[in-house]
């Protein structure tokens, strides 16, 4: 059984998916509350993504997700290259 430890110790990341903003649920997954908690627990690796299955949805909700990341206390977001996180500053 895996022990419970802060996310940063395990180099785990969290993805904000804004897809729910376009759907009946009307919110991101996870919500700001959980993104803040992740940060408070030491999480540093945060990604932002959306499953756009058509051209009109490409990039939808990304601005909201980035604003949420900033509000939760993040200064960077990550993308992965060859399974390694690369950090980019949130503007």
C-alpha positions as CSV (number, residue, x, y, z in Angstrom):
1,X,0.0,0.0,0.0
2,X,1.3,3.4,-1.0
3,X,1.9,5.8,1.9
4,X,0.2,9.2,2.0
5,X,2.6,12.0,1.3
6,X,2.5,15.5,-0.1
7,X,2.2,15.5,-3.9
8,X,5.5,17.3,-4.4
9,X,7.5,14.5,-2.7
10,X,6.2,12.1,-5.3
11,X,6.6,14.5,-8.3
12,X,2.9,14.1,-9.1
13,X,1.0,16.7,-11.1
14,X,-2.6,17.8,-11.4
15,X,-4.4,18.8,-14.6
16,X,-7.1,21.4,-14.8
17,X,-9.6,20.4,-17.4
18,X,-11.9,23.2,-18.4
19,X,-14.1,20.9,-20.6
20,X,-16.9,21.0,-18.0
21,X,-17.4,24.7,-18.6
22,X,-18.9,23.8,-22.0
23,X,-21.1,21.1,-20.6
24,X,-24.0,20.8,-18.2
25,X,-21.7,20.6,-15.2
26,X,-20.6,24.2,-15.8
27,X,-17.3,24.0,-13.9
28,X,-13.7,22.9,-14.4
29,X,-12.4,19.5,-13.1
30,X,-11.1,19.8,-10.5
31,X,-12.6,23.0,-9.1
32,X,-10.6,25.9,-7.6
33,X,-11.0,24.5,-4.1
34,X,-9.1,21.3,-5.0
35,X,-6.4,23.1,-7.1
36,X,-5.8,25.3,-4.0
37,X,-5.6,22.3,-1.7
38,X,-3.1,20.6,-4.1
39,X,-0.9,23.8,-4.0
40,X,-1.2,24.0,-0.2
41,X,0.0,20.4,0.1
42,X,3.1,21.2,-1.9
43,X,2.0,20.4,-5.4
44,X,4.1,22.2,-8.0
45,X,3.3,20.4,-11.3
46,X,0.2,21.7,-12.8
47,X,-1.0,21.1,-16.4
48,X,-3.9,22.6,-18.3
49,X,-5.6,20.7,-20.9
50,X,-8.9,20.2,-22.7
51,X,-10.1,17.4,-24.9
52,X,-11.1,19.3,-28.0
53,X,-12.8,16.9,-30.4
54,X,-13.7,19.6,-32.9
55,X,-12.0,22.8,-34.1
56,X,-14.5,25.1,-32.5
57,X,-13.6,23.8,-29.0
58,X,-9.8,24.2,-29.5
59,X,-8.5,26.3,-26.6
60,X,-12.0,26.7,-25.0
61,X,-11.8,27.4,-21.3
62,X,-8.0,27.6,-21.2
63,X,-8.0,31.3,-20.1
64,X,-10.3,30.4,-17.2
65,X,-8.1,27.5,-16.2
66,X,-5.0,29.7,-16.3
67,X,-6.7,32.3,-14.2
68,X,-7.7,29.6,-11.7
69,X,-4.1,28.4,-11.5
70,X,-2.9,31.9,-10.6
71,X,-5.6,32.3,-8.1
72,X,-4.6,29.0,-6.4
73,X,-1.0,30.3,-6.1
74,X,0.7,28.8,-9.1
75,X,3.3,30.8,-11.0
76,X,4.1,28.1,-13.5
77,X,2.4,25.4,-15.5
78,X,3.9,22.3,-16.9
79,X,3.9,20.4,-20.2
80,X,5.7,17.1,-20.7
81,X,8.5,16.2,-23.1
82,X,9.8,12.7,-23.1
83,X,7.9,12.0,-19.8
84,X,9.7,14.9,-18.0
85,X,7.8,18.0,-16.9
86,X,8.9,21.3,-18.4
87,X,7.8,24.4,-16.5
88,X,6.6,27.6,-18.2
89,X,5.7,30.8,-16.3
90,X,2.1,31.8,-16.2
91,X,1.6,35.3,-17.7
